[in-house]
Amino acid sequence: MPHHNTAFHQLLKPVSRHEFERLAARHHVGQKLRSARRWDQFVAMGLGQMSDRQSLRDIEANLEAQSDKLYHLGAKVIAKTTLARLNEQQPAALYQAVFYQLLSRHSQSPGKHKFRFKNPLYSLDASAIDLSSPVFPWARHREDTANVKLSIGLNHATDIPEYVAVGDGHENDMVQGRRFKFPKGSIVAFDKGYIDYEWFGNLTKQGVFFVTRLRAGTVYKVRERREVIAHSGVRSDQVIELTSAHAKKRGAPLLRRVGYQDRDSGKFYEFLTNNVELSARTIAAIYKDRWQVELFFKAIKSCLKINKFVGHSRNAVLTQLWIALIMYLLIAIARHSAQQGWTVARMMKVLQLNIFSRKTLKQLLSPDKSRHKKSDPQMRIAL
């Protein structure tokens, strides 16, 4: 039987150890590390995220129990006090740099979204990660509320978050969203929290298309009425001009309004876009597919447990967040080994149960069903 390294070892293969150490030297403060290295910290925290460890003591105990499997990872058992000190004192910017370095090498991974058009499709959204106000006072922005905000631009073709920013919980979603520079020709779907007429104008000038919802009470004038196909769910398709003083001051461009009634729920929706080429039904379907980014947040919160933190400082929280994002990215990169149709969330659950298995990722994520033959009825025990 051929020897295989653990599933976790195979998962970490895209992370170049040479490049990691170079970045670690660049993002270092204080004296030279003696009892542990940043790689030991990365392996320990990554395993903690993948195996749902609840505390630093829990992470240390898990490492000790699996110490014989750490050799091939190039890591060693790290004491909880040492891990706490690294999380508190060594810059989280290292893991942000590792994430974007990985992303730059794998952002062009093969993948295809569900639509016929060739434009890259992204969903833009932000989610607040709630923290305890007394335990995390630095994140407090109201007397009883503390959180940080994770902003994501998710590529629908690969399920990879190609645009990531971590900001303060009190920031408007637009603060980070406006900083993302989507490629020319791409289509970005986002909710009404990102409505900004000046930004709409900038996106249009950059050749970036968007799909969002029309706010209730928006003042506009119909410039053109487009033909609507009967029984398609589309109730109206218009080119409109936003006529409010605020919209004119912000330089809002001419936009397209699509009125659509969902057949299943009967609900009526009004969509706003600067794309005049795609069909009205496709515009409605693009916004519906924005649900992919909600599934991303659900996966990273429930499977990688980013709502449970083992350190209390801002740097410790950011360290854990960026390592969790790296683990998500590594799992998304491993999709070529997974069975067709498997989501990243499903892959996470399988890997969590088999993190130290010595099977190949292909065997774990794309099992050969033909090997599981039905048992002979004569061999069953009669009860």
N, C-alpha and C positions, 0 to 999 in steps of 0.2 A: 504494500500500500504506500503510495507516494506521501512524503512529508509536506505538510503545509503549515505556514505560520498562522497565528491567530487571526480571526476576522478583524480585530481592532488594528493589528499590524498592517494588514492589507488595506484597511480603510485609510490609514495615515500615509500610505505610499506617495500620494501626490505632493505631500509636504516635503520639500527638499531640506534635508538636515543642514547642508552647507549654507543655503540661503537663510534658513532660520537663525543659525548662529551669527551670521553677519548682521541680520536685523537686531538680534538680541544685544550684540555689542553696541550697536548704534543707539538703542533705546535702553540704556542702563544708567542708573544714578547710584552714587555712593561708592562704597568699597567693593572690592572684588568678591564675588559670591564664592563661598567655600563649601558649605554643607550640602548645597543643592544648586542646580542650574535652572535656567528658564525652561529648558526642555523638560526637566522633571516636573516643573510646575504645569506645563502645558499637558503632558500625559496624564498627570494626576487629576487636573480639573476636567480634561476631556473625558476621562473614564467616569468621573463623578457625574458629569452631565448625561452620558450615555446610559449609566446604570442607576440613575436616580438616587444618588447618595444625598442624605439630608443635612450633613454637617461635615466639618473638617475632620472630626474624630471618625466619622463614618467612612470618609474617603481614605484616611490613613489605615483603618482596619481592613478595608477592601484591598488596598495595595499590599499589605502584609500577607493577606490570604492568597494573593495571586503573585507573590514575589518571584516565583520561578518562571513566570511568563513575561516579566519585565525586561529580561536580558535582551531579547531580540528586538525590543522597542527602543533600546539604547537608553533606558531610564532605570531608576531605582526607587525604592521606597523613600518617601519624603515625610518627615515628621509634621504633625499638624501645626505646631508652633512656627516651623520654618515656612510652611505653605501660607500661613496667615500673614507672616511678615512680608513675603514676596507679593502677595495679593495687595497688601496695604501700601508698600513702598515702591515697588518696581513699576514703571509706567505701563498702563494698559494699552498705550499707543503701539506697543510691539505687536499685539494681536490684531489690532486694526490694520497694521501694515501687512501682516501675514495673510489676513483675509483678502485684501485687495491684490496682493501678489498672486495668490491662488486664483482669484477671479480673473486677473488679466491673462492667465494662461489657459483658462477653461471657459471663458465667457462665450467662445465660439463653438462650444460643444454641440454636436448634432442634436437637433430637436425640431419639432414642428408643432405649431398651435393648431387648433381644430378648424380654423377658417381657411377658405380658399385663397384669400389675398396673401401676398408675399411680404407685406410690411411687417416689421417687428412689432409685437404687441406687448404692452406693459400695463400693469395695474399699479396705481400709486395710492398709498394709504399710510396711516399712522395709527399706532396703538399705544395707549398709556399702560405702563407696567407699574402697578400699584405697590407702594412700599409702606411700611409702618412709620407714621409720623414721629413717634418718640425715638425709634431706633435709627431712623435715617433723617435727622434734622436738616441736613444739607439739601435734601430733595423736597422739603416742605415749601409749598406755595400758598397754602391756606392754613388756618389754625389746625384743622383736623385732616388735611390731605397732603400726601407726599407721593410723588411718582416721577418716573422718567418716561420720555416718549421715544419710541422706536419708529422711524420713518423708513418705508421700503418702496422701491420700484422693482416689481417682480416681473421677470421675463416669462411669458406664458409658454414659450416653446420649450424651455428647459427647467422651469420651476426654480430658477436660480435668482436670488435677490441681487441684481446687478447694481442697484443704487441703495446705499444704506447710510443712515445718519442717526445718531443718538443725541437727543436734545433734552432740555428741561421740560418738565411736565406742564408748566404754565404757558409754553410757547404755542402760538397758533400753528396749525398744520402747515400753513403756507411758508413759514420761516425756512424749514428744511426743504419742502417740496420745490420751491422756486430755484434752489441751488442745483438740483439734478439737471444735467444736460443730456437730454435724450437725443439719439441720433436722428438725422434728417430722414424724413419719410416714415418714421415710427408712429404708432398710434398708442395713445395713453388714455386709459380709463380711470376716472376718479369720481368721488362723490361730491356733494354740494359744499363740503367744507373747504374745497380748493377753488371755489369760484372767485376769480380776480380778473377783472376785465383788462387791466394792463398786461397781466401775464398771458391772457388769451391772445392779445395782439402780438406779444413777443414770440409765443409758440408758433403763431401763424407765419410770422416773418422768418422764423428758423426752419420752416417746412415740416413742423411737427404737428400731427393731427391729434385731436382729443375728443373724448366722448364723456359727457357728464349729464347731470339732471338740471332742468330749468327750475330756478327758485320760484316759489309762489309769489305773485305780486310783481313779477318782472315786467317793466314797461317796454313795449316794443311795437314796431310797425312792420307789417307784412310787405315785403318787396316782391316776392315771387311765390306762386303756388305751384307745386309740382304734382304730377299725376300719381294717384294712389291706386294700388291693386286691390280690388275687392276681395273680401274674406281673408286678407293676409294679416289682419290684426292692426295694420297701420291705419290710423284715422286721419292723419294730416302730415304733410311734408312741405315745409315752407322755408324760404330764405327770409330772414328777418333782420331788422336794424334795431339795436337797442337805443331807445330815444331818451332815457333819463339823463338828467344833467350830470350825474355821477359817471354813467357809462361813457358819455361823450368826453368828459374831462379825462378819463382814463384811457381813451383811445380804443374803445371796443371795436373789433372788426365786424363785418357782416357775418352772420352765423346762420346755421341751419337748425330749424326746430322740427323734431319728429314726435308726433303724438301716437302712442302705441297702447293698445289694450291687450293685456295678457289673457289668452283664451282660458287657461286653467283657473286663475284666481278672479278674473273679471276686473282687476285693478287697471287704472289708466295711468300711464306714465308720459312725461314730457322730457325728451332728451335734447341736449344742445351739443352741437358739433361744428367744426370748421371743415369737415370732409364732405364734399358734394358729389363724390364719385360712387361711393358704396351705396348699396340699396338701403332703404329705410329699415327693413327687417334686420339687415346685418348690423346696423347701428344699434338697434335694440338688443341684439344678441351679444354684441361686444360689451355693452354695459352689464348684461346679465353674467357674462363670464368673468367680470371683475371679482366674482366670488372667490376666485383662485387665491387672491391675496388674503382673504379672510381665512381660508384653509391653511395658508402659510402661518399666520399668527396663531391659529389653533394648534397646529403641529408643534411649533417651537415652544409654545407655552405648556402644552400638555405632555409632550414627549421629551423635550429637553429641559423642562422645569425651570424656565427663566424667571418664574415668579417666586422662586425660593432661592435666597442668596445666603452664602456661607460667610460673607464678610459685610461689614457695615459702612465702610468708607466709600466715597464716590469712585475712587480708583479700583477698589475691590469689586464693586458692582459692575463697572465697565469692563474689567478683566473677564468676569464670568459671562457677561453678555457677548463680548467679541469671540470668546472661545466657543460659546454655544452656536454662534453664527458660523464659525469655521467648521464645526461638526456638521451642521446642516448642509453647508456647501460641499463637504467631503461626501456626504451621503448622496447629494444630488449628482455629484460627479460620477458616483458609482452606479448610476442608473443604467449604464450600458450592460451591467451584469444582471439586472433585474428582469423578471418576467414582464412581457409587454402589458401595459395597463396598470402596473403597480405605481402607486403614488409614493412620494418621498416619505409621507407619514407612515405608510404601511411598511416601507423598508426600515424605518426607524424602529418600529415595534419588533420586527423580526431580529434585527441586529442587537437590540437591547437584551433579548433572551439568549443570544448566541455570541456575545461579545468576545468570549475567549474560546469559542469553538475553533477547531483546526480544519474545518472545511473551507473550501474556496468561497469567495463571495458569490460566484456563479452557482455553486451548489446550494447556498443558503437562499439566494434571492430568485433563483429560477430552477426550482427543484424538478427533477425528472419524474413525472407522474407515472411513467410506464414501469418504473421499478417497483411501485407499490401495487403488486398484484393482489387480487382478492384471495383470501385464504380458502383452503379446501374445506367445504362444509363438514367432511368426515373428521377433520381435526379439531372441530369446535367441541367444547365441553358442554354437555347437556346439563342444564340446571333445572 
